[in-house]
């Protein structure tokens, strides 16, 4: 038999409430303090949040710019929340970033409640600490990418799924389905990675007949599909002339965005047509399971993987021989399935390392369960008592590997973690059953506290880094660890000379300027709230506007100035696919502008003009 699951009361004691309040206070301190040091986070989404406050059309379609020329390349739920915050409190770092920070605190609370409900207050507290101290979580909740709100929605869906599996409840399965559908409208297909785990837990353990389980899951699947596509279908049903162009697509359809740019393209690193999202940038490192132990990804999310594995194994063994509808085993299936699916998918997809924030809740839950079970086993006799020291050694060993392989930052941890691990192993190795009960309790508590400190110290230090240091204003790749050289610049500082010139010479044009991509458009919108046309969307590569459309904008006076910083050199044309040469705005638009407009003296980069006056 494996170690027993801890017994616990349904109603929390005063001590448990105090521990919970301390946990939430710690999470709030890490996630909310000094948010202004992060600038606007990802200026792309911050500009969209500002633009979405300027009209219901812009709000509903998640428009990047105030006029609704092009939308962002994500669905709108997270941006709706951010836009509401900006509308309520005005544009500032706090109003843009606070929704994500509060979502992070709420996620810790939901995880604590879920794990406590099945494995007791100690497991819940340790799971909450594990999530709080996951560095990528601490980084993403202090940013305005949609991941923090996605994680909260998935955790709420998991809580509903856990209740559904315990009661065989169709009502709770419907709640689960609705929440997953809303999560889909936060970050599209990534939300579906939890579905196998939820479905497995319900199908195996729900205390109803097999036909009813199957029927409930089928109904939930239909609801997930309906809720997920509701906004996409609505947008695609609106004539293209009456809404923004769908950013991140080649055909101006949200369905293509969901299953292309934000879906299957993440797996495609060999596309010969339009460059895939995976090929464009992968902060996850080379594909394969080893990326979780690379210097790019391991310091962000991998510290507690050994404990998570122990939690999955021992959580399952602790329920061996129990009835099919055992709720603790169902919880292990839910968290284990969530973790395994994300580990497999993230080992092969491309993208940014902050995507792995969606793995953190399951990793933290299993680590908390495993650590609590091992602490309980350490008080028993026999071989089970040796497993906690072994788990501490393995976890501390991985921490040392990560620290040695990573940046030369906080190197004192390389000595501190093994020292704590050795002290905890020594204390755990000393036999305390023969001591007096009170002495044995104190000794056991101290030994286990050392073990907890040994496994949490390194990730906690990394998790504190986003609060302690400014990470820059781009927000393109939020992560924990050493800060980049220099602090964040405000949008006004970045584009002030250009805005000053354009404002003085704009005349009556509708757009302040048309820029290639968003790197200059976003800070100009944030600094001025003026209409700025982002040619080609996020990367500058979307096929909008066409040359004919841009010619029309120029002819009717809507666009006078075009800013081409970031344009591809004509010599690059020989090294890109035919589709890209014909449709990618970074290749199509610059040649047209150079042939139709005059360069403005004094605005160059690398010897090439960047600002063009198209007035006729």
N, C-alpha and C positions, 0 to 999 in steps of 0.2 A: 504493500500500500504506500501511496505517496503521503506527504504531510497533510494534515488536516487543514481545512479552511478555518479561519478564525471565527469564533462566535462573536456576535455583536447584537446590540439592542437596536430595535427599530427607531426608538426615540433617542435623539442625541442628548448626551449629558452636558453639563455646563462646561466641562473641560473640552469636550469635543467642539462645542460652539466656539469657545475661545481659540482653539486650534484652527478652526475654519476661518474665523475673522482674521487671525494672524496671516493665514495663507493668502486670503484675498487682499489684505493690506500690502503684503509683499509683492504680489502680482501687480497691484495698482502702482506701487512705488517704481517698479522696474519699467512698467509700460507707459505711464502717464507723465512721470517727472521729466522736465526739460524737453518736452516735445518740440518747442520752438527751435531747438538745436538742429532739427532735421530739415529745416527749410520747409518747402512745400512737398517734400517727398518726391514722388514721381510727377514732374511738372506736366506731363502729358495728361494724366488723369486729373490733376488739380485744375488745369485750364478747362477741361471738360466740365468739372463740377461748377466752376464759375460760369461757363457758357450756359449750362443747363438751368441756371437761375434766371435767365434772361427771356424765358418764354416757355409755355407748356409744350410747344412743338420741339424745342431743343431738349427739354427735360425728358419727354417720352422716348425720343429716338436716341438719347445719349449722344448728342452732338458735341463734337470736339470744339467747334468755333461758335461764336455768338450768332452767326447768320444761318447755321445749319447747313453748311456746305458738305461736310463729311462727318461721319460718326466715328467714335472710337472703335477699336478692334476687339471689344469685349461686350457682353450683354450688360444690361443697365442696373441690376439690383444694387450692387455696392456703390455705384455712382449716384443712384437715387438717394441713398442714405447720406453720402457726402454732400451732394447738392443741397439737401434739406438742411444740413448743418451749416453750410455756407450761407444759405438764405436766412437762417435764424440768427446767426452770430456774426455775419459779415465774413469777408475773405481774410483768412489769417492761417498761419501754420496750425494753430490749435483747432480751428473749425474744420480744416481739411483732414487732419490726422486723428482727431479725437474719436471718431466713429470706430476706426480700426483698433485703437487702444482699448476702448471700452469693450469691443467685441473680444479682445484677448482676455480681459479680466473675466468676462462672462463665460468664456470657454473653460477657464480654470475651474470656475464654480460648477459648471455642468459636469465636467469630468469627475470632479470630487464626488458629486452627488451620485453619479452613475456607478462608480467603483465602490463607494461606501455601501450602496444599496445591496450589492451582491457579496462583497468581500470584507466589509467592516470599515470602521473609521480610520484605522491605521493605514490600510491599503489605499483608501480614498485620499488621505493626506499625502502619502508618498507619491501617488499618481499625480496629484495636483502640483506638488513640488517639482516632479519630473517634467511636467509640461511647462511650468513657470521658468524652469532653468534650461529648457531646450533653446539653444542660441538662435536657431532660425526662427523660432516662434517669437522671441524677444525682438528680433529685427523686423519681422513682417508686421507685427502689431504696432510698431512705431512708424509705419509707412502707409501709403494710401493705395497700394496695389490691392486687388480684390481678395487676396488670399485670407486675410484675417476674418473677414465676414463670411467667406466660404467655409472656413473651418468651424465657425460658430454654428452655421446652418447645418453642417454635417453632424456636429455633435448633438444638436437638438433632434435631428432625424434619428441618430443612434439611440438617444434616450427614448424616443417614441417606439423605435424598433425593439428595444429591450423590454419595454412594457408590453408590447404586442406579443412578443415571444413568450412572456411569462403567463399571459392570460389567454392566448389564442384569440386576440381581439382584432376583428376586422377594422373597427374604428381607429385603433392606434396604428394599424398598418396604413390606413388612408392618410393619417397625419404624417407618418413617415414618408409616404409617397409625395405628398404635397410639399414637404420641406425639401426633399431631394430635387423636386422640380424647380423650386425657387432657387436652390443652390445651382442648378444647371443654368439658370438665368443670371447667375453671378459669374461663373467661369466655365460654362458649357460642359464638354464631355468629361472634364476632370471630376465633376461631381458624381459621375456614374461609377467611379472606381469603388465606392463603398457598397454598391448594390449586391455583388456576390456574397459578401459577408452578411448583410442584413437578410438576404433571402435564405442563405444556408441556416442561420441561427433560427429563423422562424420555421423553416420546413422541417428541421430535425427535432426541435424541442417544443413547439407550440402544443399545448394540451388539448388538441381537438383532433378529429379524425383526419386521415390522409386526404380524402376528397375535399374537405373543408380547407385544409392548409393550402392545397393546390389552388382552390378557387380564390382564396384570399390573396395569394401571391399574384394570380392572374389579374385580379381587380386592381391590385396595387400597381402592377406594371402598366396597365392602361392609364391609370391616373398620373403616374410619373410621366408617361409620354405626352399626355394632353397638357399637363401643366408646363412641361419643358418646352414644348413647341408653340405655346400660346402666343408669347410675345414675338417669336420669330415669324410665325405665320401672319400675325397682324402687320408687322413691318413689311414683309414681302408682298402683302396684298395691297399696300398703298402704292400708287403710281410713283415711279422714280422721280418725276418732276416735283412731287409734293413732299419729299422727305430728303434727308441727307443721303449722300452716297455711303454705302456700307463699307467702312474702312476695313482693310485686311482681305478684300476679295477682288477677284478679277471680273465678276459678273454682277456685282451690286445686289447680292442676295444674302440674307442672314443665314439661310440654311447652308450655303457654301461656307460661310464663316465658321459655323458650328462644326461641320464635319471636314473642313479643309484646314484653314489656317490654325484654328483652335482644336483640331481633331487629328485626323490621319496624317496631316503634314508633319506632326511632331515625331512621327516614326520614320519619316522619309528624309534620308540624308544623301540621296543620289539623284534627286530630281533633275531632269534635263530641261525642264520648262521654266516655270516660275520658281525662284529659290524658295525652298521650304523653310518653315519656322525652325525646324531642327537644324538644318544646314546653316542657317544664318548665325546662330549663336547658341552655344551650349555651355552654360556655366556648370553643368552637371559633370563634365569631364567625359572621357572616352566611354562608350557603351560597355556594359558588363557589370557584374556584381562588385567588382573591385572598386568601382567609382565611389562606393560608400566608405571606402577606406583611403580615399585620395585626399590630398591636402586641400582641394577645392571644396569638397563636400563633407568629409568626416568631421571637421570642427563645428559644423553647423547642426548636424542631426544624428551622428552615429555614436555618441558617448555611451548611451545606455542600451545599445543593441544586445549586449550579452545578457543583461538583466531582463530585457524584454523576452528573449528566448527562454530564459529560465521561467519567467512568468507564464508563458504559453505552455511549456511542458508540465510544470508543477501544478498549474491551475487545472490542467486536464487530468493529471494523475490524482489530484485530490478528490476528484469526483468519480473515480473509477468505481463501477458497480452501482452507481446511482440510477434512478429512473430516467427514461428518455427526456422527460420534461424538466429535468434539473436546471434551475435558473443560473447557477454558477457556471455550469458547463456551457450553457447557451451564451453567457457573457464572454467566456474564453473564446468560443467560436467566433463571436462577433468581432472582438478585438484582434484575434489572431488572423481572421480572414481579411480584415481591414489592413493590417500591417503587411501581410504577405502579398496582397494584390498590389499595394503601393510599392513595395520593394521590387517586385517583378517588373512593373511598368516603368518605374523610374530608373531601372537598370538598363533600359533600352531606348527610352524616348530622349529627344533633345529638349532644350529649354533652359530655364534659369534655375539656380539652386534654391531660390526661395519657393519654388513649386513644392519642395519637399516638406513645407510646413504642414501639408495635409497628412503626412505620415506621422507627425509628432504626437497627436492625441492617442493613437493606438500604441505607439512605442511607449509613451508615458504610462498609459493604463496598464500594459503588460509588465512594465518595469515596477510600478507600484504594487501590483498584485504579487509579482515574484518576490520582491524584497520583503513584503509583509509575510508571505508564506515562509520564507527562509528564516525570518526573525522568530516566527513561531516554532519552526523546526529546530532552531538553535537552542531552544529551551528544553528540548526533549533529549532523550538518550539515543544512542545508536548512530548509524552512519549518517542519518539525515542532518545531524548537528554539524557535520563537516562541510556541508554544501554551501552554507553562507560564507565561510572564509574562502572557499574555492571561487565562489561567484565574485566576491570582492577583489580577489587577486586578478581574475580575468578582466573585470571591468577597469580596475586600476591599470593593468597592463595595456589595455587598449588606449586608455587616456594618455599614458606615457608615449605610446607609439604616435598618437595624433599630435601630441605636443612636440615631439622630436621631428616629425615630418612636416609640421606647419611653420608659420612665420615665427621669427625670433621675437616673441612678444609674451610677456608674463612668464618668463622661463623659470621663475621660482616654483611654479607648479610642478615642474619635472621632479623636484625633490620633495615637495610637500605632499603630493598624492601618494607616492610609495611609502612615505613615512606614516601617513595616516592609515594606509592599508595594512602595513606591518603591525602597527599598534593595535588595530582592530583584530587582526588575525591572532596576535599574541593573547589579547584579552579573551577572545572567543575560545581559545584553546585551553584556557585554565578552567578546570572543573569547578563549577559553583554549586552543584546539588548538595554537597556535603557541608556547605556553610549554613549559617542561620538563615531563615527565610528572608529576613529584611536585608541582610548583607548580600545574599544571592540575588535579590531583586535589583538592588543598586548596581551591583557588579554587571549583571546581565544588561541592564538599561544602558550603562556607560559603554559597554562593549558594542552593543548594537548601534548606539549613537555614533561611535567612531566609524562603524561600517557605513552608515548612511553618509557621514561627512566625507569619507574616502571616495564614494562613488559620485557624489553631487558637487564636490568642490570645483573641479575643473570646468564642467559645463556652466556652473553658476557664475564663475568669473567671466567666461565668454558671454553669457547672457546679459551681464551687467554692462558690457562695453557699449551697446547702442545708446544707453542712457548717459554714459559718462563722456562720450565723445561725439562730436559732430560728424555725420557720415556724408556730408555733401548734399547738394540740392537736387541731384538728378533722380535719385530713387529708382534708377533702372535695375539695380541688382542689390536689394537690401540684404545685408548679411552682418553677422557679428564678427568681432575681432578688431584688429588694429585699424585706426581711422586713416583715411587717405591724407596726404599732405595738403594742408590748407583747409579752411572751413567752407561752408556753403556760401555762395553768393546769392543775393536776392535776384529775382528776375529783372528788376529795374536796373541793377548794376550790370547785368549781362548784356542787355540790349539798349541801354540808355542812349548812346550816341546815335544808333540807327533810328530809334523811335523819335528822337529829337529832330533828326533830318526829315524823316517821313512826315511827321506832323506839320512841319513848316512848309513842305512842298506838295502835300497830298492833293490839295485842291478839293474838288467835290467828288472824288472817287469813293465808291462804296466801301472798298477794302483798303485798310491802311497799307497793306502790302500782300503780295502772294509769295510764299516762301516754299522752298523745296524741302518737304518733310516738316517735322514738328519741333526740331531742336531750337529753332528761333521763334517759330510761331507760338509755342506754348508760353515761353516767358513774356512775349509781347502781349498776349491775351491777359496773362496774370497782372502785368504791370499797367495796362491801359484799359482793359475790357473792351477794346476796339475790335472790329471784325478783321480777322487775318485769315487768308486762304492758305491752307496747308496742302500744297500740291502733292499728290501721291500718298497722303495720309501719314501714318506713323513713320515709316521708313523712307517715304518719298517714292516708293515703288508701285503703288496702286495706279491703275490706268485712268486717273481722273485728275484734272480735266483733260480731255483730248485736246489736240492742237486746235481743232475747229472751235471747241467750247471756249478755250482760252482766248482765241482770236475774237470771239463774240464778246467776252468780258472786256477785252481791251477796246473794241469798237464802240461799245455803249458807255464807256467811261467807268465801269465798275472797278477795273484794275488799271492802275497807272504804273506802279513799281513792282518789279519781280526781283526777288533776292535768291541767288543761285548758289549760296554757300553749300558745299556738299555735293555739287554736281559731278558726275563721272566725266573723266577725260575722254575725248573722242578716241584715243588710242586703246581704251579699254574695250571698244566695240569688238575687237577681233577675238576676245577671250570669253565672251558670254554667249549663251544660247540665242538662237534666232528669235524665240518668243520674247525674250528680255529686251532685245534691241528694238523690237517693234512696239512693245506695250509698256514697259517699265518707264514710269515718268522721269526717273533719273537719267534716262538715255534719250527719251523722246522730246521732253520739254526744253532742256537747255539749248539744243540746236535751233529750235523754233524761235526761242526768245532772242538768241544772239543774232538771228537773221532779221528779226522784226523790230527790235528795240535798240536803244542807244545805251552804251555803258555810261554810268555816272562816275565822273572823275573822283578819285580819292577812296573808292571802295574796291579793294582788291584783296585776294588771298593767293599766295603762291605765284604772284605775278599775273593772275587771271582776274578779270573784272567779276564782281559778285552782284552788284546792284545795277539794274537796268531800268531806264525810263521808257515806257511804251506809249507816252502821250502822243497823239496824232493831231 
